[in-house]
Amino acid sequence: GRSEGAEIDFKLSTGDTVTVFTTRPDTLFGATYMVLAPEHPIVTELIRGQTPNGVNLQNRGEVEEYAKEVANKKEMDRLDDTKEKTGVKLEGVTATNPANGEEIPVYIADYVLAGYGTGAIMAVPAHDERDFEFAKKFKIEIKRVLHGTLSESSAYELANQRNEEFDYSAEVDDKNFNLTKYRTSLEKTLNDKWDEDLESGAILGRVLGGSNNKTINPLPLLDNFILKNSNEFDGMSPKEAGKAIIEKVGGRMTATYKIKDWVFSRQRYWGEPIPIVHCEQCGAVPVPEEQLPVTLPEVENYEPAGDGQSPLSTIEEWVNTTCPKCSRAGRRETNTMPQWAGSSWYYLRYMDPKNSETLVSKENEKYWAPVDVYVGGDHAVRHLIYARFWHKFLYDIGVVSTIEPFQRLEFLGFILAEDGRKMSKRWGNVINPDDIVKLVGADTMRIYEMFMGPFENTIAWSQDGLVGARRFLERVNGLTEHITDTEPKETTVQLHKTIKKVSEDIEGFKFNTAVSAMMIFLNQAEKGGLTKESYLTFIKLIAPFAPHITEELWLETGGSSIHLTNFPVYSEALAKDELVTIGVQINGKMRGEITISPEATEEEAVETIMKNGSLADKITDHNIKKIIYVNGRIINIILT
């Protein structure tokens, strides 16, 4: 949760000074508005009419009402990027951008939290997704201060990728590779939704390295940015400019953390009892180790006491005990630990669940630890921070042998309702999995969920999408009709490529592309036929994704359980691409394609080009100045 950045002071027209924390001080010239958390002390002062120089808030009632509304929201809902941005402008209040002296408006908004950083942000809408959406809604100026530059080879590869993706021809300026022509071409291919983005200049920043976007994803080809619209800092790299700008405005380098104070006690029955006895003579006394664990008493009513106390506080025979230190009368702590407590170490207990002497034996812990893969949902970030603290303490006292608890973390995205919002009883848009299983079966639901998109993405549910998943399984069910004594080489090769792809995708949690690969093979098998051996191999490949139908199909062939068989293994020789088709650019403009071996050298690629009449004609009578060859992807020939 550590973020390194700078604290920068902004002067308000009220006479107050607001400190913001930013990880990108290089974008300070692009800060066109400020946002305070509704709980910020300055907002409270403004609502009360208490400002250093007597400046009055012109819309006090509106601001106060919004602050009360936000106070009732959960933090998770406030940080939900899928929801429409909300906020209120502080009418009559402005801030001064310390970089250029410009006055900028000040807002309060729920997406800024009082507990993170300083509870205030400088908003740079051209280079931040949330700020961008907020600025669009409230019609705030969007000022781009970062300009993307690419290395020569990256520029050509980027242009080629987008040519294929959007079916147009993008040229790259050979002098500075600043994507001027690329941007012009890009504008022609985008739908109306992006008009505002293009006018603001924000779209290019997104394409080249901004935050994730569902329509245009950032590409890992960006070599660097340079500053623009930043006065004397124009042309500098972000790193260089960031330090210089901090020095100019008197900022301070610092670090902040997402972790917050952990309120450890809960007024609930369910939870680990806190092993403390309260004694009037000795104070709070830990329960001795030989008396651990303190167990929950059996009760008929789990409801809270109604007076803010834990349900345990009403069970006198459990609460009343003796002080472990002085043996006088004492009372047990009636608060319990939160659910985070048990989830901070439970993975260790899985390694040795029946051990009554210790948390985990050293032998078992050394054999199993650390956890190979940990999969978590939206709560996982905070949970994993706590788990690491817990684990590192256990490491320090010699209980565990590894300094880190988990080797690999995978986070799964949300499935939204069909209306694009989070599922909620309040909205009446909850999709019950049991209903889906009754309608189309568990396997169809599993296939559809894995095929929806990348594992980590947040994606809206589509009832229509179930149809395609169901149709796929119906075709698998009828695949025995295509079994033949022999099969074409294309089927054999495609099967081994599919085994390779699915195996790698399962390891990489890329289940959607694994399903796609199996669909491609199914097309080939239906078209060319397949042997019984290949059929059985394919069924085993599908088994982890659709365990019920594959078990039934396997049993029909006379086998035992398919889930007791070995997973298919591919042949490297058969799974290897024999030929690939790559784009040919001449002076940065796409002129055609050639088909070559994926291991072809630059010389072999050029030789193939010169055997292609239309391509050779464009090169003959010119001198080749430079050749840029990205193996298996693209070749660009620069002519003089």
N, C-alpha and C positions, 0 to 999 in steps of 0.2 A: 503493500500500500504506500510505499515511499514515492514522493514526487519531488524532484529537484527543480527549483525555479527561483523567482525573485519576488520580493515584496516591493510594491511601488505605491507611493502616496498620491492621491488625487484630492485636490481642494474642491469643496462644495461651495455653492453660492450662499449656503447657510452659515458659513464660517467654520464648519466642521472639516476634518480631514479623514478621508476613508482610505484604508490600506487594502490593496488587493494583492492576491497571490496569483502569479501566472508562471506557467512552465515555458511560455513563449514570449519573452520580453522583446524579441525581434519584431513582433507584430504590433507593438504599441502604437505606431502611427495609424494602424488600421482600426483602433478602438473608436467606434462611433457612438457608443452609448455605454452606460454603466448599469449593472443590475445589483440590487441589494436583496438579501434574504428578507422576507416579510417580518422575520423575528429580529432583525438587526436593531441594535439599540438606537441608532439614529432614526430609524423609521418610527420607533416608539416615541422618541422626542418630538418628531414632526407631528405625529398624531396628537400629542399633548400640547403642541404649540410652544415647545421649549427648544429654541435654537439660539446659538451664541449671538447672532446679530439680528434676531427678531424676524427673519424671513418667514413668511407664512405659507403653509401648504394650501394651495387653492382648492384641492379636491379631497379634503381630509376625510369626509364621510366615505367616499369611494375606496380610499386607501385602507381605512380602518375595517370596512366590510370585507375587503379582499384578504386582509391579514387574518381575520377571524376564520374565514373560509378555509385558508391554507392550514391553519392550526389544527383542523380536524382531518387533514389528509395524512395517510401513511407515507413514510419516506419512500417506500418502494413505488408508490403511485406517482409521487412527485418526480421521481427520476425516470419514469417510463417514457422513453423516446418515441413510442408509437402514438402517444396522445398529443392532441393539439396544444400548442404552447399558450399559456395564459399569463397575464400580468397587468399591471396598472402603472401608468406614467405618474411620476411625482410632479404634478403641475406646479410651476414656479420655482423648481429646484433644478439646478444644473451642476455639472462637474466640469473641471478644466483638465483636458488631456495634457499631462506634463511634458509630453514630447513636442507638441506643436502649438500649445496654448489655445487650442480650439475648445469652445464650450460644447459639451455633449449632454444629451438628455439623460435623466436617471429614472429607472424603473424599479419596481419590485416584481418578482416572479417566483413561482413555486419551484422552478428547477434549480434555484440557488439555495443551498442549505446553510443555516447558521453554524452548524457544527463542523463544516469542512472548510479548510483554509481560513479565510478571515470573514466569511459570510458575505463577501462582495466580489464581483468579478468585473473586469474590463471586457466588454463584449466586442469580438472581432468577427463580424458575420461573414466576411469573405473567406475565412479560413477555419471556421468551426461550424459543424452541422447544426447544433442546437441554437447557437446565436444566429445562424443564417435563417432558420425557420422562424425564429422570433422576429427578426428584422423584417422579413417578408410580410408577416402578419401586421406589424405595427408601422410599416412603411418607413423604416429607418434607413439612413444612408449605408450603403455597402461599399467599402473602399478596399480594393485589393492592394496588398503591399508585398506580396511574394510572387515572383515570376519564375516559372519552371524552366530549367535548362536541362538538356540531355546530352549525353555523350553521343558521338556520331553513330556508333553501332546501335545503341539503344533507341535513338530517334528513328532509324530505319525499321527496327523491329516493331516499335510501337505503331508506326504508320501502317506496316503490313498487317498487324493484328487487327487494327481498326478497319482496314480495307475489307478484310474477310468478315468482320463482325457486322459491319453496317452496309457492305456492298457498295463501296464508293472508292474513288481513287484519291488518296491523300498524298501530296508532295511534301518533301522535307527540304527546308531551306539549307543549302549546302554550306552557307557561310557561318551561321551561328546556331542552327538547330533549335530555334526558339519556338517552333511549332506555330508560327503565324499562319502559314498556309494550312497546316493541319487543323487549326481551330476554325478557319474559314470553311473547310470541308465538313467539319464536325457539325457546324451550325445547320447545314443543309439537311442533315440526316435526323435531327432530333425532333420530337413532337412538340406541340405547343406548350406542354407542361414546363419545358425548360427555357421558354423565352425570357422569363424574368432572370433566371440564373445567368443566361448568356449576356443580357444587358448589364448585369452587375459585375461581370467578369469572374464570378465565383466558380463557374462550371469548369474552367480549365484547371483551377486549383484542385478540384475534386478528382478530375480525371488523372492528374499527375501525382496525387499523393494526399488527398484530403481524407476525410473520414468515410467509412463505408457507405455506399449508396446502392439502393436496389436496382437502379436503372443503369448506372455506369459505375463500375467498381474501380478503385484506384489500382494502378499497375505498378509492379515492383521494378520499374525500369528507370525511375527518376534518379539521376545522379546528383543533382543539387538544385537548390533554389537560390535566387538572388533577390535582394530587396529592391522595391520600386516605390514611388510615392512616399519616400521616407527622408526627404531632404538630403542632408550631407551623407546619409548612410546608404543611398542608392548604389546598387552594384555590389554591395558587400554580401558575404554569405551569412545565413542566419546566425551561426555560432559567433562569428566575428562581430556582427552588428548587435547581437544580444548583449554582449559584454559592454560594448561602447554605449549603447542606449541606457543601460542600467547606470553606468557612470555619469552620463549626461543628466539624468533626472534624479540622481541621488537615491537610486534603489538599492536594495540589499539582497544578496544571494542567501537563500535559505532552503529548507526542505520541509515538507508537510506530509502528513500521513492520513490515510482514509480511516484507519482504525479509530474507534471512539472508546470512551470509558465503558466498561462492561458492567452493567447493573446485574449483579450475580444472583440476587435473591428474588424469589417468586412467592406470591401468596396463593399457592396452589397445593393440592394434595400430591398430585403426580410430580415426581421429581426426587432426586437423591436428597435425603435429609442432610442438613449441614451439621457436622459433628461438633457442636459447641454446646456447652452447658453454661447458663448464666447464674452466677452466684453473687449474692449481696456482699459477701466478704471478699471474694477473690476476683470478681468481674467475669469476663468471658474466658472460659477454660476449655481447651481442646479435649475431646474425648480420647482417652488413651488408646493406643493401637490395639491392645488386646481386647478392647470392647467394640472394635469395628467389625463389620459395618453396622451403623445404626440403620435399622430397618423400619419401614413404614408400618404403622399398626393397621389392622383390618378395620374398616369402617363401613357403615351403611350409606353414608352421605358424603359425596365428594365436593359438594357445593361450597363456595367461599362463605365465611362466617357472616358477611353482610356489613361488618364494621371495619373493613380494611385489613382484618387479620386473616391469617392462613386458617383453613379448615382444621389443621392440626391443633390450633390453639384451644379448641373446645374439648379436646380429649385429655382430661386431667390425668388419667392413669398413665398415659404415655408421656405427657409433658413433665409431670412431677418426678424428680429423680434426686440423686445426691451429687454433690460437687466432687469431681474426681480428685480435687486437690485437698480440700479440707473436710470432706465427708458431711458438710452441712447440707441443708435443703437447697436444691437448685432446680432450675427449669430449663428444659431443652429448647434450643432454637427451633422455632416453628416454621420459619421460612424454608423453602426447599430450593435446590439448585435449578437453574434454567435448563431447557432441553439442550442448549449448547454444551453443557458440561459433559454429559454422557457421550455426545457425538464428537467430543474432542479426543477420545481414546478408545472408542469401541472397536476400531479396526485391530487393535492389539489383542483385545479379548477374543476376537474371532480366531486368533492363532492358537489359543489354548483355553477353550471355553469351559473346561471342567476342572481347571486347576483351582483348588480351594485354599492353597497356601500363598499364592502370589498372583500378581496381575497376569504375567506371562512368564513361562520358564525361559531361561537364557537360551537353552537349546532350540526351542520352538521359535523364539524371536529371531535368532540368528539365521534359522532356516528360511523363514517366511519374509522377514522384513528386508527392505522397505516395500510398501505396497507398490505393485507394478503400475497399475492404472487406477485413477480415481475419477469417477464420473459424477459431476454435481450439477444442480440446477441453479436457479437465480439466487438462492441463499448461499451458494457455495463459497463465494469470495470471503465473506466475513467468517464463516465457519472454518475455512481452511487457515485463516490467520490465527484464530484461536487454537486450532489443532496443532499448528506449528509451535506456538508458544508452549502448549502443554507438552508436546513431544520433546522440545528442546530442554525443558526442565527435567523430564524423565531421562534424557541423555546425560544431563549434568550430574544427576544423582546415580547414574550407572544402571538404570533399569532397562534402557534400550541401547542398542549398539550402533544405530545409524543416526546421524545428525539431522537428516531430513526424513519426514514420514512417508512421502509419496514421490515416486520417480516421474510420473506423468499425470497431467491433469487434463481432463476433457470436460468442457462445459456445453450443455445442451441448451438450445434456444426454446423459446415459448412457441406453442401452437395457439394462435389467436382464433377467435371466433370468425365466422364467415364475413361478419361486418368489419373485420380488421381491428376490433377492440379486444382487450383481454376478456376471457370468459368470466362472467360474474352473474350471480343470481340476481343482482340488482338490474342488470341489463337484460336478463332473460335469454342469454345467448350461449348458455352452457351446453356443450356436446357431451353426452353420456356415452362412454366407451361401450358399456353393456348394450346399449340400444344399437350401436353400430355393429357389434358382434352378432346380435340377433338378426340384423338386417342382411349382412353380407358375409358373416363369418370372421373368425379371428385372423385367419391367414390374409384375407383381403385387407383388413384393417392394418395389419403389420406391414404388408407390402406397401400400402399407400403411405403410411407414416414415414417409412424409410425412403420412399421415392419423392417425398414432398420437396426436399431441398437439402442443402448442407446441414449437417447435424447441429452446428452451433448457431444457425440462423433462426430468427423469429419469423414465422410464416403463418399466414391465415389458412384455416381449414377450408376445404372445398368439397362439398358433398359430391359434386360432379366428378372429382378426381378419383373417387372410389370405383367408378365405372371402369376406368382404364386398368386399375389394379385387378378388379374382378375378371375382366376379359383376359388379362395375361394368365391368370391361374387356370381359367377355363381352357386356354390354348395349351398350357402345360399338361392339363388333364387329358387332352386329346392327342398328345404327341406320339403315343404308341402307334397311331395310324401311319406315321411317317418312318417307322423302323424298317430298315432294309438289310440285306446281307452284306452289302458294301456301301461305303459312303464316299462322296467326292473329297478330294484333298482339302478343298475350301472349308468343308465342315470340320475336318480334323484340326486344321490350323486354327480356325475360329474358336473351337472348343478350348484348345490350350491357351489361346490368348485370353479367353474369358476366365479360365481358371486363374491365370496369373493376375488379371485385373481384379477379380473378386477377392482373391487372397490378399492382395495389397490394400484394397479398399477397406476390407474388414479391419485390418491392422490399423489403418489410418482413420477409422470412423467415417469413411466416405460411403455410407450405405446407399445414398441416392445414385451415385455413379456405378456402384456394383449392380444394382437392380437394372440400370440402363444397359449395362454390358450383357446381362442375361437376356434381356429383351432382344438385343441385337443378335445374339446366338440363336434364339428361338426362331427369328425370321429366317436365318440361314438353314436351320434344321428342317423347317417346314418346306423350304424351297428345294433343298438338295437331298433331303433324307439323311438318316443317321443310323448307325448300327445300334444293336441292343446295348453293347458295352458303353458307347458314347451316351446313350439315353440314360443309363444308370448313373454314369458319372455326372451328367447334368442334373439329375434329380438330387444327388448328394450335394451338389453345389448350391441348390436352392434351399436345402433343408434348414439351415439356420434362419432363413428369412420366412419360410412358410412351413413350419414343422408338421402341421397336421395333414395337409394334403400329400406331402412327400412321404410321410410314414405310410399312408394308405396305399399310394402307388408302389412303394417299395414292397410292402407285404403282398401285393398282388403278383409280384414276380417270384414269390416263394422265399424271400429273405426273411430274416428276423427284423429287429428294429434298425432303421436307417441311422438312428442317432448313436448306435454303437459301432458304426463303421468308421474307417479313416476318411478324413477330408481329402478330396482329389489333389493330386500333385501334377504340375504341368511340366512339359518338356521345354527346356530353354531353347532348343533348336527350333521347335515348332511354334513357340510363342513369339519368336523374333520377327519383326517386320523385315521383309525382303527388300521392299522399295518404299520410298516416301516421295510425296510431291511437295516441292517447295516453290515459293514465289521468286520471280526474277524481276528486280528493279534495275532500271538504267537511269542514272542521275536522280535517284530517289523516287522515280515514278514507276508504278507497277506496269510491266510490259508483257508478262506471260508467266508460264510455269514450266518446270521440268521435273521429270521423275527419275530419281537416282537412288543409290544405296544409302541408307542412313549413315554409313561410315565413309561415304565418298569424301575425298579430299577436295580442297579448293580447286586444284588443277583439274581434277576429274569433273567437277561441276562446270567449270568454264568450257572444258572440252565438249560436254553434253550440250551446253548452250550454243556453241559454234556449229553443232550439227543440226540445230533447229533453224530452218531457213528464215522465218520471220524475225527471230531474235538476232540471228547472225547479221542480217541486213542492217539492223539498227546500230551494230557495233563496227562493222567493216568501214574502213576509211577514217576511223577515229583512233586516237591514242588512248589507251587505258591508263588513267591516272592513279586509280586506286580500286581495290576490290575489298568489299566488306562481306564476309561469309559467316553466317551463324549456322553451324552444322545442323542439318536436318530441319531448318526453319526457313531461311531466306538467304538470298545472295543479292548484293547491290554492286553494280559496276559503275564507277565514276569515270566519265569520258571527258576529254578536253576538246 
